[in-house]
Structures are given as structure tokens and as C-alpha cells.
Amino acid sequence: MSEFNYNRDYNTAAYHDSGVSTAVAENSVFRNVYLWMCGALTITGLVAYYVASNPSVMYSIFSRTPMIFYGLLIAEFVLVIALTAAINKISALTATLMFLLYSVINGVTLSAIFVIYTMGSIATAFFVTAGTFGAMAIYGSVTKTDLTKVGNICIMGLIGIIIAALVNIFLKNEMMEMIISIVAVLVFVGLTAYDTQKIKQMLWNAEVNDTTQKLAVLGALTLYLDFINLFLQILRLFGNRRS
């Protein structure tokens, strides 16, 4: 779900220096970024579990009216594109509501994993993802190495993954699917570190105001997508399917 490229360049946003300490502003925004991200992940998980626990709802979305499912996927794509493209024009409240709506819709589409995989596999994949994501986020925030080249390579890799996945829809080759998942794990591990560093770099001249709130939401969306996609690839590689 949600495995697509999107605009990762936030340099169009206008952030101006203020009298507030850089360290204070940075810590404040970083805290908001991870609070929003964790909040969105919680919402997604709860919605996914609720939908999966209601067979009639699952049947309506995935079987009786499959157009609902495809409509939700399109809505996810549109929300991400709209949020990143219009971040300078919309209010912080609107950006927040769009992000929360996205997390709800994504929870509905992700509910299928509770039917496909065992609960133990899902829990294991989640904790492995959380540990990997946390380690790379810390690395991205503390390293003095410029990760721009790594980010560019990962973005190109992501485009390649999307193309390969589309081709494999018709080929249905299990080996290719495994290779795609392995490469995808590496790509999203790299993107986690790169995006974390990118967000940190943007905070040096950030004011703690409405603009900063939008920055936090946008950063949270970026890391949220990295986490979700990394989780899905790990689950596909190591998850045990229900019999």
C-alpha cells in the first residue's frame, strides 16, 4: 500500500530566522514530527484492526464492491500529492486534518494484512520495523555525512521498484517478488536516514509558529510513509500466511 514516489524537496517552503534559539526550535519541531507520526501510526493500526474484526465491512470493501478499495487507494495518492503540493497555501489545521484522514484511509486498506498474515507475524514485523526505523532515524539525525547522494539513489531505486512491481503483476513471478521486497527494504532503510537528515536541516532557521506546525506535519507524513512501506516489505519477506 502507498508504495509510490512523491515530492521530497521541501525547499519551496519559506522558513525565516527568529529570535528563538535554534536548538529549542529544532527540538520542538522534531518532537512534533515524531508525535504526529506515532499518532498517525496508532490511528492506522486501530482502524486496520477494527475493519479486519468486522467481516461484513471487509466483505463490502474487498469483495462485494471492490471499486471501494481502488477508490481508497486513489484517495490516498491524491491526499499525499495535494498535501505536499499545497503545503504553503493551506493552514496548519487543514494540513493536520489531511494527514489524519490519510492515516484513517490507509488503515482501511491495510486491514487486509490481518486476514492474510498471522497476528504473530504482524507483531514481529512491526517490532523489527520499529527497531530498524529507530536506528536509521538516529543515524540520520546525528551523522555528519551528507546523505543526499544516498537519498537520490534510493529515490531512483524506488522508481525502479514501482516499475518492476507493475511488470510483476502480469508475470506473477515469486522470485522477482522476493527480490523486489529485498531491494525495497534497503531503499526504505536508506530513505529513513535521508529523510531524517533532510528534516533536521530544514529546522535550523524555522520559527515556532503556524509554518513550523505545517513542517512538522509534512515531516511526519514523510517518515510515516517510510515506516509503513518498510513494515510491509518486511512482512512480505518474513510473514507467515494464514492457512
SEGU-893334 format. One record per residue: residue number from 1; x, z, y of N, C-alpha, C in turn. Coordinates in nm, 3 decimals, always signed. Atoms other than C-alpha are relative to their C-alpha. Layout:
SEGU-893334
{node NUM,{X,Z,Y},{X,Z,Y},{X,Z,Y}}
...
***
This chain:
SEGU-893334
{node 1,{+0.083,+0.000,-0.120},{+0.000,+0.000,+0.000},{+0.087,+0.000,+0.126}}
{node 2,{-0.064,-0.002,-0.132},{+0.105,-0.063,+0.353},{+0.143,-0.048,-0.001}}
{node 3,{-0.138,+0.045,+0.010},{+0.423,-0.243,+0.247},{+0.016,-0.126,+0.083}}
{node 4,{-0.018,+0.115,-0.086},{+0.478,-0.468,+0.543},{+0.093,+0.037,+0.111}}
{node 5,{-0.092,-0.024,-0.111},{+0.721,-0.506,+0.830},{-0.081,+0.019,+0.127}}
{node 6,{+0.067,-0.018,-0.127},{+0.631,-0.402,+1.179},{+0.107,+0.019,+0.105}}
{node 7,{-0.096,-0.006,-0.111},{+0.795,-0.382,+1.521},{+0.065,+0.136,+0.007}}
{node 8,{-0.075,-0.126,-0.002},{+1.065,-0.115,+1.505},{+0.076,+0.017,+0.130}}
{node 9,{-0.075,-0.008,-0.125},{+1.200,-0.180,+1.854},{-0.087,+0.062,+0.106}}
{node 10,{+0.081,-0.070,-0.097},{+1.062,+0.073,+2.097},{+0.063,-0.003,+0.140}}
{node 11,{-0.072,+0.000,-0.127},{+1.292,-0.020,+2.384},{-0.086,-0.041,+0.118}}
{node 12,{+0.087,+0.040,-0.110},{+0.999,-0.153,+2.586},{-0.067,+0.120,+0.065}}
{node 13,{+0.062,-0.119,-0.057},{+0.871,+0.198,+2.637},{+0.085,+0.054,+0.115}}
{node 14,{-0.072,-0.049,-0.118},{+0.960,+0.349,+2.972},{+0.015,+0.151,-0.008}}
{node 15,{-0.029,-0.143,+0.003},{+1.128,+0.687,+2.940},{+0.101,+0.029,+0.109}}
{node 16,{-0.084,-0.028,-0.116},{+1.280,+0.839,+3.254},{+0.057,+0.141,-0.008}}
{node 17,{-0.066,-0.130,+0.001},{+1.517,+1.127,+3.308},{-0.080,+0.099,+0.082}}
{node 18,{+0.070,-0.106,-0.071},{+1.369,+1.456,+3.422},{+0.094,+0.118,+0.014}}
{node 19,{-0.083,-0.118,-0.019},{+1.496,+1.796,+3.524},{+0.004,+0.086,-0.123}}
{node 20,{+0.004,-0.079,+0.122},{+1.415,+1.926,+3.178},{+0.127,-0.024,-0.080}}
{node 21,{-0.120,+0.013,+0.081},{+1.713,+1.989,+2.954},{-0.020,-0.102,-0.110}}
{node 22,{+0.006,+0.102,+0.104},{+1.789,+1.702,+2.720},{-0.024,+0.063,-0.137}}
{node 23,{+0.012,-0.065,+0.130},{+1.825,+1.936,+2.425},{-0.141,+0.054,-0.022}}
{node 24,{+0.134,-0.055,+0.010},{+1.491,+2.104,+2.499},{-0.100,-0.111,-0.026}}
{node 25,{+0.090,+0.113,+0.018},{+1.313,+1.769,+2.532},{+0.014,-0.057,-0.140}}
{node 26,{-0.024,+0.059,+0.131},{+1.477,+1.638,+2.217},{-0.061,+0.085,-0.111}}
{node 27,{+0.052,-0.087,+0.103},{+1.390,+1.941,+2.007},{-0.152,+0.001,+0.000}}
{node 28,{+0.144,-0.002,-0.012},{+1.034,+1.942,+2.138},{-0.062,-0.125,-0.060}}
{node 29,{+0.053,+0.124,+0.052},{+0.973,+1.577,+2.059},{+0.023,-0.011,-0.150}}
{node 30,{-0.029,+0.004,+0.143},{+1.142,+1.600,+1.720},{-0.099,+0.088,-0.077}}
{node 31,{+0.095,-0.088,+0.066},{+0.920,+1.893,+1.632},{-0.137,-0.065,-0.008}}
{node 32,{+0.130,+0.068,-0.001},{+0.611,+1.696,+1.733},{-0.003,-0.117,-0.097}}
{node 33,{-0.008,+0.113,+0.092},{+0.726,+1.391,+1.538},{-0.026,+0.046,-0.144}}
{node 34,{+0.015,-0.044,+0.138},{+0.753,+1.585,+1.214},{-0.130,+0.076,-0.024}}
{node 35,{+0.131,-0.064,+0.014},{+0.440,+1.789,+1.280},{-0.109,-0.104,-0.022}}
{node 36,{+0.100,+0.106,+0.015},{+0.234,+1.472,+1.324},{+0.017,-0.071,-0.134}}
{node 37,{-0.024,+0.067,+0.128},{+0.398,+1.311,+1.024},{-0.053,+0.083,-0.116}}
{node 38,{+0.045,-0.087,+0.108},{+0.334,+1.609,+0.797},{-0.152,+0.016,+0.002}}
{node 39,{+0.145,-0.008,-0.012},{-0.021,+1.640,+0.930},{-0.067,-0.123,-0.057}}
{node 40,{+0.057,+0.126,+0.049},{-0.090,+1.273,+0.856},{+0.013,-0.009,-0.152}}
{node 41,{-0.019,+0.002,+0.144},{+0.057,+1.304,+0.506},{-0.099,+0.093,-0.070}}
{node 42,{+0.097,-0.095,+0.056},{-0.165,+1.606,+0.440},{-0.139,-0.061,-0.002}}
{node 43,{+0.131,+0.064,-0.008},{-0.474,+1.418,+0.557},{-0.011,-0.110,-0.106}}
{node 44,{+0.001,+0.108,+0.098},{-0.382,+1.118,+0.341},{-0.015,+0.054,-0.142}}
{node 45,{+0.008,-0.058,+0.134},{-0.330,+1.336,+0.034},{-0.136,+0.058,-0.031}}
{node 46,{+0.131,-0.061,+0.021},{-0.656,+1.527,+0.079},{-0.109,-0.105,-0.016}}
{node 47,{+0.100,+0.107,+0.008},{-0.860,+1.212,+0.139},{+0.013,-0.074,-0.133}}
{node 48,{-0.022,+0.070,+0.126},{-0.700,+1.038,-0.160},{-0.053,+0.080,-0.118}}
{node 49,{+0.047,-0.085,+0.110},{-0.774,+1.332,-0.389},{-0.153,+0.011,+0.000}}
{node 50,{+0.146,-0.010,-0.010},{-1.132,+1.363,-0.260},{-0.067,-0.126,-0.053}}
{node 51,{+0.057,+0.127,+0.045},{-1.207,+0.994,-0.315},{+0.017,-0.016,-0.151}}
{node 52,{-0.027,+0.014,+0.143},{-1.044,+0.998,-0.660},{-0.087,+0.095,-0.082}}
{node 53,{+0.082,-0.099,+0.070},{-1.257,+1.302,-0.752},{-0.148,-0.037,-0.002}}
{node 54,{+0.139,+0.044,-0.006},{-1.579,+1.112,-0.681},{-0.012,-0.140,-0.061}}
{node 55,{+0.007,+0.130,+0.070},{-1.632,+0.836,-0.940},{-0.089,-0.103,+0.069}}
{node 56,{+0.092,+0.094,-0.064},{-1.924,+0.683,-0.751},{+0.065,-0.065,+0.122}}
{node 57,{-0.069,+0.055,-0.117},{-1.712,+0.642,-0.438},{+0.109,-0.096,-0.045}}
{node 58,{-0.105,+0.086,+0.053},{-1.423,+0.498,-0.638},{-0.058,-0.133,-0.048}}
{node 59,{+0.062,+0.120,+0.053},{-1.656,+0.253,-0.809},{-0.046,-0.093,+0.113}}
{node 60,{+0.049,+0.080,-0.113},{-1.806,+0.140,-0.478},{+0.114,-0.073,+0.070}}
{node 61,{-0.112,+0.058,-0.075},{-1.465,+0.075,-0.322},{+0.079,-0.100,-0.083}}
{node 62,{-0.093,+0.081,+0.079},{-1.267,-0.072,-0.610},{-0.068,-0.095,-0.100}}
{node 63,{+0.063,+0.084,+0.101},{-1.525,-0.228,-0.841},{-0.125,-0.071,+0.050}}
{node 64,{+0.128,+0.061,-0.037},{-1.877,-0.283,-0.710},{+0.013,-0.090,+0.121}}
{node 65,{-0.018,+0.078,-0.122},{-1.772,-0.404,-0.366},{+0.148,-0.006,+0.035}}
{node 66,{-0.145,+0.005,-0.024},{-1.401,-0.497,-0.379},{+0.037,-0.045,+0.140}}
{node 67,{-0.028,+0.043,-0.136},{-1.428,-0.652,-0.033},{+0.023,+0.121,+0.092}}
{node 68,{-0.023,-0.122,-0.078},{-1.440,-0.295,+0.100},{+0.148,+0.036,-0.006}}
{node 69,{-0.141,-0.033,+0.017},{-1.093,-0.234,-0.043},{+0.088,-0.093,+0.082}}
{node 70,{-0.080,+0.096,-0.076},{-0.950,-0.553,+0.106},{-0.021,+0.017,+0.150}}
{node 71,{+0.028,-0.025,-0.141},{-1.119,-0.475,+0.434},{+0.079,+0.120,+0.052}}
{node 72,{-0.078,-0.118,-0.038},{-0.948,-0.134,+0.440},{+0.148,-0.035,+0.015}}
{node 73,{-0.140,+0.042,-0.010},{-0.608,-0.297,+0.376},{+0.023,-0.075,+0.131}}
{node 74,{-0.012,+0.074,-0.126},{-0.666,-0.534,+0.667},{-0.008,+0.095,+0.119}}
{node 75,{+0.014,-0.097,-0.107},{-0.777,-0.243,+0.885},{+0.129,+0.079,+0.020}}
{node 76,{-0.128,-0.071,-0.009},{-0.452,-0.058,+0.805},{+0.103,-0.085,+0.075}}
{node 77,{-0.095,+0.091,-0.063},{-0.245,-0.359,+0.903},{-0.027,-0.015,+0.149}}
{node 78,{+0.039,+0.019,-0.141},{-0.438,-0.412,+1.227},{+0.029,+0.126,+0.082}}
{node 79,{-0.023,-0.125,-0.072},{-0.412,-0.044,+1.324},{+0.148,+0.019,+0.033}}
{node 80,{-0.143,-0.018,-0.023},{-0.033,-0.036,+1.284},{+0.049,-0.098,+0.107}}
{node 81,{-0.041,+0.101,-0.097},{+0.017,-0.361,+1.476},{-0.053,+0.035,+0.139}}
{node 82,{+0.062,-0.031,-0.128},{-0.225,-0.255,+1.751},{+0.066,+0.121,+0.065}}
{node 83,{-0.060,-0.121,-0.054},{-0.069,+0.089,+1.789},{+0.140,-0.026,+0.055}}
{node 84,{-0.136,+0.026,-0.045},{+0.289,-0.037,+1.815},{+0.002,-0.097,+0.119}}
{node 85,{+0.001,+0.100,-0.107},{+0.197,-0.329,+2.043},{-0.057,+0.053,+0.130}}
{node 86,{+0.069,-0.046,-0.121},{-0.024,-0.136,+2.283},{+0.040,+0.142,+0.040}}
{node 87,{-0.037,-0.141,-0.024},{+0.164,+0.196,+2.295},{+0.018,+0.031,+0.148}}
{node 88,{-0.022,-0.025,-0.142},{+0.248,+0.155,+2.666},{-0.130,-0.006,+0.081}}
{node 89,{+0.125,+0.021,-0.074},{-0.114,+0.076,+2.761},{-0.106,+0.103,-0.034}}
{node 90,{+0.102,-0.095,+0.042},{-0.314,+0.333,+2.567},{+0.044,+0.143,+0.032}}
{node 91,{-0.030,-0.140,-0.027},{-0.336,+0.707,+2.624},{+0.055,+0.067,-0.125}}
{node 92,{-0.054,-0.075,+0.114},{-0.168,+0.966,+2.404},{-0.112,+0.038,-0.096}}
{node 93,{+0.114,-0.037,+0.085},{-0.512,+1.073,+2.278},{-0.042,-0.118,-0.088}}
{node 94,{+0.038,+0.119,+0.075},{-0.600,+0.718,+2.175},{+0.102,-0.030,-0.110}}
{node 95,{-0.106,+0.025,+0.098},{-0.264,+0.674,+2.001},{-0.012,+0.099,-0.117}}
{node 96,{+0.013,-0.103,+0.103},{-0.315,+1.001,+1.814},{-0.119,-0.028,-0.091}}
{node 97,{+0.120,+0.028,+0.078},{-0.668,+0.910,+1.704},{+0.021,-0.123,-0.090}}
{node 98,{-0.028,+0.118,+0.082},{-0.549,+0.568,+1.583},{+0.089,+0.035,-0.119}}
{node 99,{-0.090,-0.043,+0.106},{-0.272,+0.731,+1.382},{-0.076,+0.081,-0.105}}
{node 100,{+0.078,-0.081,+0.093},{-0.511,+0.984,+1.227},{-0.098,-0.086,-0.079}}
{node 101,{+0.090,+0.092,+0.069},{-0.760,+0.708,+1.146},{+0.075,-0.078,-0.107}}
{node 102,{-0.082,+0.073,+0.098},{-0.482,+0.515,+0.976},{+0.029,+0.087,-0.122}}
{node 103,{-0.031,-0.089,+0.112},{-0.389,+0.818,+0.766},{-0.121,+0.022,-0.090}}
{node 104,{+0.124,-0.015,+0.078},{-0.753,+0.855,+0.656},{-0.023,-0.124,-0.086}}
{node 105,{+0.022,+0.125,+0.073},{-0.789,+0.488,+0.560},{+0.103,-0.016,-0.111}}
{node 106,{-0.105,+0.011,+0.101},{-0.456,+0.496,+0.379},{-0.027,+0.095,-0.116}}
{node 107,{+0.036,-0.094,+0.106},{-0.578,+0.799,+0.186},{-0.104,-0.060,-0.094}}
{node 108,{+0.102,+0.066,+0.083},{-0.878,+0.598,+0.065},{+0.064,-0.102,-0.092}}
{node 109,{-0.061,+0.105,+0.082},{-0.665,+0.307,-0.054},{+0.097,+0.058,-0.103}}
{node 110,{-0.096,-0.061,+0.094},{-0.409,+0.538,-0.216},{-0.067,+0.083,-0.108}}
{node 111,{+0.071,-0.081,+0.101},{-0.677,+0.721,-0.415},{+0.014,-0.058,-0.140}}
{node 112,{-0.013,+0.066,+0.131},{-0.622,+0.467,-0.693},{+0.114,+0.058,-0.083}}
{node 113,{-0.113,-0.051,+0.077},{-0.293,+0.633,-0.789},{-0.041,+0.117,-0.089}}
{node 114,{+0.044,-0.113,+0.082},{-0.484,+0.935,-0.921},{-0.069,-0.047,-0.127}}
{node 115,{+0.062,+0.059,+0.119},{-0.660,+0.705,-1.166},{+0.104,-0.066,-0.088}}
{node 116,{-0.101,+0.075,+0.074},{-0.353,+0.506,-1.266},{+0.106,+0.091,-0.060}}
{node 117,{-0.111,-0.085,+0.044},{-0.091,+0.783,-1.294},{-0.046,+0.142,-0.028}}
{node 118,{+0.031,-0.139,+0.030},{-0.093,+1.135,-1.435},{+0.034,+0.088,+0.120}}
{node 119,{-0.023,-0.092,-0.112},{-0.101,+1.429,-1.196},{+0.145,+0.049,+0.001}}
{node 120,{-0.138,-0.045,+0.008},{+0.238,+1.543,-1.322},{+0.096,-0.103,+0.059}}
{node 121,{-0.084,+0.107,-0.054},{+0.392,+1.206,-1.238},{-0.009,-0.008,+0.151}}
{node 122,{+0.021,+0.007,-0.144},{+0.241,+1.206,-0.893},{+0.071,+0.115,+0.069}}
{node 123,{-0.066,-0.117,-0.059},{+0.366,+1.558,-0.821},{+0.152,-0.015,-0.004}}
{node 124,{-0.144,+0.019,+0.012},{+0.715,+1.477,-0.950},{+0.050,-0.103,+0.100}}
{node 125,{-0.039,+0.105,-0.093},{+0.734,+1.156,-0.748},{-0.004,+0.050,+0.144}}
{node 126,{+0.012,-0.053,-0.136},{+0.619,+1.343,-0.437},{+0.120,+0.089,+0.035}}
{node 127,{-0.110,-0.092,-0.029},{+0.885,+1.614,-0.464},{+0.135,-0.073,+0.004}}
{node 128,{-0.122,+0.080,-0.005},{+1.159,+1.361,-0.542},{+0.007,-0.075,+0.133}}
{node 129,{+0.006,+0.071,-0.128},{+1.047,+1.160,-0.239},{+0.029,+0.093,+0.116}}
{node 130,{-0.020,-0.098,-0.108},{+1.035,+1.469,-0.018},{+0.148,+0.039,+0.011}}
{node 131,{-0.142,-0.037,-0.002},{+1.389,+1.568,-0.119},{+0.087,-0.113,+0.051}}
{node 132,{-0.078,+0.117,-0.042},{+1.529,+1.217,-0.073},{-0.022,-0.028,+0.148}}
{node 133,{+0.034,+0.026,-0.139},{+1.347,+1.165,+0.255},{+0.065,+0.105,+0.091}}
{node 134,{-0.058,-0.107,-0.081},{+1.460,+1.503,+0.388},{+0.149,-0.014,+0.017}}
{node 135,{-0.146,+0.015,-0.005},{+1.824,+1.440,+0.300},{+0.039,-0.115,+0.092}}
{node 136,{-0.034,+0.115,-0.083},{+1.826,+1.096,+0.467},{-0.040,+0.021,+0.145}}
{node 137,{+0.040,-0.030,-0.138},{+1.639,+1.222,+0.773},{+0.105,+0.089,+0.067}}
{node 138,{-0.105,-0.088,-0.054},{+1.900,+1.496,+0.820},{+0.126,-0.081,+0.028}}
{node 139,{-0.118,+0.084,-0.019},{+2.179,+1.244,+0.772},{-0.016,-0.088,+0.124}}
{node 140,{+0.024,+0.087,-0.114},{+2.023,+1.008,+1.026},{+0.006,+0.072,+0.133}}
{node 141,{+0.004,-0.075,-0.125},{+1.990,+1.284,+1.283},{+0.136,+0.060,+0.038}}
{node 142,{-0.128,-0.065,-0.030},{+2.343,+1.425,+1.253},{+0.120,-0.094,-0.003}}
{node 143,{-0.116,+0.089,+0.011},{+2.566,+1.128,+1.170},{+0.036,-0.063,+0.135}}
{node 144,{-0.047,+0.066,-0.122},{+2.778,+0.979,+1.446},{+0.021,-0.149,-0.023}}
{node 145,{-0.012,+0.143,+0.033},{+2.789,+0.643,+1.268},{-0.122,-0.076,+0.049}}
{node 146,{+0.110,+0.084,-0.046},{+2.579,+0.371,+1.428},{-0.065,-0.067,-0.121}}
{node 147,{+0.070,+0.054,+0.116},{+2.316,+0.277,+1.167},{-0.078,-0.127,+0.031}}
{node 148,{+0.073,+0.121,-0.038},{+2.191,-0.033,+1.350},{+0.016,-0.110,-0.104}}
{node 149,{-0.024,+0.105,+0.100},{+2.356,-0.270,+1.100},{-0.074,+0.031,-0.130}}
{node 150,{+0.071,-0.041,+0.121},{+2.212,-0.070,+0.813},{-0.149,-0.028,+0.016}}
{node 151,{+0.141,+0.024,-0.027},{+1.868,-0.089,+0.973},{-0.035,-0.148,-0.006}}
{node 152,{+0.026,+0.144,+0.000},{+1.893,-0.464,+1.026},{+0.001,-0.057,-0.142}}
{node 153,{-0.008,+0.045,+0.140},{+1.998,-0.519,+0.664},{-0.125,+0.043,-0.076}}
{node 154,{+0.119,-0.052,+0.069},{+1.710,-0.301,+0.542},{-0.126,-0.076,+0.042}}
{node 155,{+0.116,+0.075,-0.046},{+1.458,-0.487,+0.757},{-0.003,-0.138,-0.066}}
{node 156,{-0.007,+0.129,+0.069},{+1.578,-0.819,+0.614},{-0.033,+0.017,-0.148}}
{node 157,{+0.032,-0.028,+0.139},{+1.560,-0.663,+0.269},{-0.149,+0.021,-0.021}}
{node 158,{+0.144,-0.024,+0.007},{+1.203,-0.554,+0.339},{-0.078,-0.131,+0.001}}
{node 159,{+0.064,+0.131,-0.004},{+1.106,-0.909,+0.428},{+0.015,-0.069,-0.135}}
{node 160,{-0.023,+0.058,+0.131},{+1.265,-1.028,+0.104},{-0.088,+0.061,-0.108}}
{node 161,{+0.084,-0.070,+0.097},{+1.075,-0.764,-0.093},{-0.145,-0.049,+0.008}}
{node 162,{+0.138,+0.045,-0.019},{+0.743,-0.874,+0.057},{-0.019,-0.139,-0.061}}
{node 163,{+0.009,+0.136,+0.054},{+0.811,-1.239,-0.031},{+0.005,+0.002,-0.153}}
{node 164,{-0.014,-0.009,+0.146},{+0.924,-1.151,-0.386},{-0.125,+0.059,-0.063}}
{node 165,{+0.121,-0.063,+0.053},{+0.619,-0.928,-0.437},{-0.117,-0.098,-0.001}}
{node 166,{+0.107,+0.099,-0.006},{+0.384,-1.206,-0.326},{+0.017,-0.105,-0.112}}
{node 167,{-0.028,+0.098,+0.106},{+0.553,-1.452,-0.566},{-0.033,+0.060,-0.136}}
{node 168,{+0.021,-0.064,+0.130},{+0.534,-1.199,-0.849},{-0.146,+0.026,-0.031}}
{node 169,{+0.144,-0.012,+0.024},{+0.158,-1.170,-0.804},{-0.044,-0.110,-0.098}}
{node 170,{+0.035,+0.113,+0.086},{+0.141,-1.510,-0.973},{+0.084,-0.002,-0.128}}
{node 171,{-0.087,+0.000,+0.118},{+0.439,-1.471,-1.209},{-0.031,+0.115,-0.095}}
{node 172,{+0.030,-0.121,+0.077},{+0.343,-1.120,-1.324},{+0.116,+0.035,-0.095}}
{node 173,{-0.121,-0.029,+0.077},{+0.700,-1.060,-1.441},{+0.035,+0.148,+0.016}}
{node 174,{-0.025,-0.144,-0.006},{+0.759,-0.693,-1.529},{+0.144,+0.031,+0.042}}
{node 175,{-0.139,-0.022,-0.038},{+1.137,-0.721,-1.493},{+0.018,-0.018,+0.151}}
{node 176,{-0.009,+0.023,-0.144},{+1.103,-0.867,-1.145},{-0.066,+0.113,+0.077}}
{node 177,{+0.068,-0.111,-0.065},{+0.858,-0.592,-1.055},{+0.089,+0.123,+0.006}}
{node 178,{-0.090,-0.114,+0.002},{+1.112,-0.329,-1.159},{+0.115,-0.019,+0.100}}
{node 179,{-0.109,+0.028,-0.094},{+1.390,-0.498,-0.961},{-0.048,+0.016,+0.143}}
{node 180,{+0.057,-0.012,-0.135},{+1.165,-0.518,-0.655},{-0.013,+0.147,+0.039}}
{node 181,{+0.017,-0.143,-0.028},{+1.088,-0.146,-0.682},{+0.134,+0.070,+0.025}}
{node 182,{-0.133,-0.061,-0.017},{+1.457,-0.051,-0.719},{+0.057,-0.036,+0.137}}
{node 183,{-0.050,+0.045,-0.131},{+1.555,-0.260,-0.416},{-0.080,+0.066,+0.111}}
{node 184,{+0.086,-0.061,-0.102},{+1.258,-0.120,-0.223},{+0.038,+0.146,+0.025}}
{node 185,{-0.044,-0.139,-0.016},{+1.374,+0.238,-0.288},{+0.123,+0.006,+0.090}}
{node 186,{-0.121,+0.004,-0.080},{+1.716,+0.154,-0.146},{-0.030,-0.036,+0.145}}
{node 187,{+0.036,+0.045,-0.135},{+1.559,-0.022,+0.153},{-0.064,+0.113,+0.080}}
{node 188,{+0.069,-0.106,-0.074},{+1.331,+0.267,+0.247},{+0.086,+0.126,+0.017}}
{node 189,{-0.097,-0.108,-0.021},{+1.607,+0.522,+0.194},{+0.084,-0.030,+0.124}}
{node 190,{-0.078,+0.040,-0.117},{+1.817,+0.327,+0.445},{-0.082,+0.003,+0.129}}
{node 191,{+0.085,+0.002,-0.119},{+1.525,+0.284,+0.684},{-0.032,+0.142,+0.049}}
{node 192,{+0.027,-0.139,-0.040},{+1.457,+0.659,+0.682},{+0.112,+0.052,+0.089}}
{node 193,{-0.114,-0.043,-0.080},{+1.808,+0.732,+0.809},{+0.006,-0.076,+0.132}}
{node 194,{-0.006,+0.084,-0.121},{+1.800,+0.442,+1.056},{-0.110,+0.037,+0.100}}
{node 195,{+0.111,-0.032,-0.089},{+1.457,+0.526,+1.197},{+0.018,+0.138,+0.064}}
{node 196,{-0.024,-0.134,-0.054},{+1.550,+0.893,+1.236},{+0.101,-0.006,+0.114}}
{node 197,{-0.101,+0.015,-0.106},{+1.861,+0.798,+1.433},{-0.059,-0.073,+0.121}}
{node 198,{+0.062,+0.077,-0.109},{+1.659,+0.547,+1.639},{-0.088,+0.090,+0.086}}
{node 199,{+0.087,-0.092,-0.073},{+1.405,+0.812,+1.734},{+0.083,+0.098,+0.082}}
{node 200,{-0.085,-0.096,-0.071},{+1.679,+1.058,+1.826},{+0.063,-0.063,+0.123}}
{node 201,{-0.061,+0.069,-0.114},{+1.848,+0.802,+2.051},{-0.099,-0.019,+0.114}}
{node 202,{+0.102,+0.021,-0.104},{+1.522,+0.742,+2.236},{-0.032,+0.127,+0.078}}
{node 203,{+0.042,-0.127,-0.060},{+1.485,+1.110,+2.320},{+0.092,+0.049,+0.111}}
{node 204,{-0.096,-0.055,-0.096},{+1.790,+1.152,+2.543},{-0.055,+0.002,+0.142}}
{node 205,{+0.054,+0.004,-0.136},{+1.600,+1.055,+2.859},{-0.151,+0.016,+0.002}}
{node 206,{+0.145,-0.012,+0.010},{+1.249,+1.145,+2.750},{-0.054,+0.120,+0.078}}
{node 207,{+0.070,-0.109,-0.066},{+1.020,+1.352,+2.969},{-0.099,+0.062,-0.099}}
{node 208,{+0.099,-0.068,+0.082},{+0.797,+1.609,+2.805},{-0.134,-0.015,+0.069}}
{node 209,{+0.128,+0.029,-0.064},{+0.467,+1.457,+2.914},{-0.083,-0.090,-0.090}}
{node 210,{+0.088,+0.087,+0.078},{+0.198,+1.211,+2.804},{+0.079,-0.108,-0.073}}
{node 211,{-0.083,+0.104,+0.061},{+0.461,+0.946,+2.736},{+0.074,+0.054,-0.121}}
{node 212,{-0.070,-0.063,+0.111},{+0.654,+1.186,+2.515},{-0.094,+0.020,-0.119}}
{node 213,{+0.098,-0.016,+0.108},{+0.338,+1.255,+2.317},{-0.019,-0.131,-0.075}}
{node 214,{+0.014,+0.131,+0.064},{+0.299,+0.883,+2.251},{+0.126,-0.033,-0.082}}
{node 215,{-0.125,+0.021,+0.073},{+0.665,+0.868,+2.149},{-0.002,+0.076,-0.132}}
{node 216,{+0.007,-0.081,+0.122},{+0.604,+1.148,+1.900},{-0.092,-0.064,-0.103}}
{node 217,{+0.095,+0.065,+0.092},{+0.304,+0.967,+1.751},{+0.061,-0.124,-0.061}}
{node 218,{-0.062,+0.123,+0.049},{+0.493,+0.639,+1.724},{+0.113,+0.030,-0.099}}
{node 219,{-0.106,-0.040,+0.091},{+0.792,+0.810,+1.567},{-0.056,+0.054,-0.130}}
{node 220,{+0.064,-0.055,+0.119},{+0.563,+0.996,+1.327},{-0.054,-0.111,-0.089}}
{node 221,{+0.052,+0.113,+0.075},{+0.398,+0.670,+1.224},{+0.113,-0.071,-0.075}}
{node 222,{-0.115,+0.066,+0.061},{+0.738,+0.513,+1.155},{+0.048,+0.075,-0.123}}
{node 223,{-0.050,-0.080,+0.112},{+0.858,+0.798,+0.934},{-0.106,+0.018,-0.108}}
{node 224,{+0.111,-0.008,+0.095},{+0.515,+0.829,+0.771},{+0.001,-0.122,-0.092}}
{node 225,{-0.002,+0.122,+0.079},{+0.535,+0.467,+0.658},{+0.121,-0.004,-0.093}}
{node 226,{-0.120,-0.007,+0.084},{+0.890,+0.517,+0.531},{-0.026,+0.091,-0.121}}
{node 227,{+0.026,-0.098,+0.106},{+0.778,+0.822,+0.330},{-0.098,-0.056,-0.103}}
{node 228,{+0.103,+0.050,+0.090},{+0.466,+0.661,+0.184},{+0.054,-0.111,-0.090}}
{node 229,{-0.051,+0.113,+0.078},{+0.642,+0.344,+0.077},{+0.108,+0.043,-0.098}}
{node 230,{-0.101,-0.053,+0.091},{+0.936,+0.535,-0.072},{-0.068,+0.071,-0.117}}
{node 231,{+0.076,-0.071,+0.103},{+0.690,+0.754,-0.264},{-0.062,-0.098,-0.099}}
{node 232,{+0.066,+0.097,+0.088},{+0.501,+0.452,-0.402},{+0.099,-0.069,-0.092}}
{node 233,{-0.100,+0.068,+0.083},{+0.818,+0.282,-0.523},{+0.057,+0.093,-0.107}}
{node 234,{-0.049,-0.098,+0.099},{+0.947,+0.598,-0.694},{-0.105,+0.022,-0.107}}
{node 235,{+0.109,-0.019,+0.096},{+0.607,+0.646,-0.855},{-0.010,-0.118,-0.095}}
{node 236,{+0.008,+0.120,+0.085},{+0.606,+0.288,-0.983},{+0.116,-0.005,-0.100}}
{node 237,{-0.117,+0.004,+0.089},{+0.954,+0.329,-1.130},{-0.006,+0.106,-0.110}}
{node 238,{-0.011,-0.112,+0.093},{+0.916,+0.668,-1.297},{-0.134,+0.062,-0.040}}
{node 239,{+0.129,-0.060,+0.028},{+0.543,+0.744,-1.305},{-0.052,-0.033,-0.140}}
{node 240,{+0.064,+0.020,+0.130},{+0.362,+0.790,-1.637},{-0.145,-0.039,+0.022}}
{node 241,{+0.137,+0.049,-0.015},{+0.043,+0.586,-1.653},{-0.093,+0.070,-0.098}}
{node 242,{+0.100,-0.058,+0.087},{-0.274,+0.731,-1.795},{-0.033,-0.098,-0.113}}
{node 243,{+0.030,+0.085,+0.117},{-0.362,+0.602,-2.140},{-0.147,-0.044,+0.003}}
***
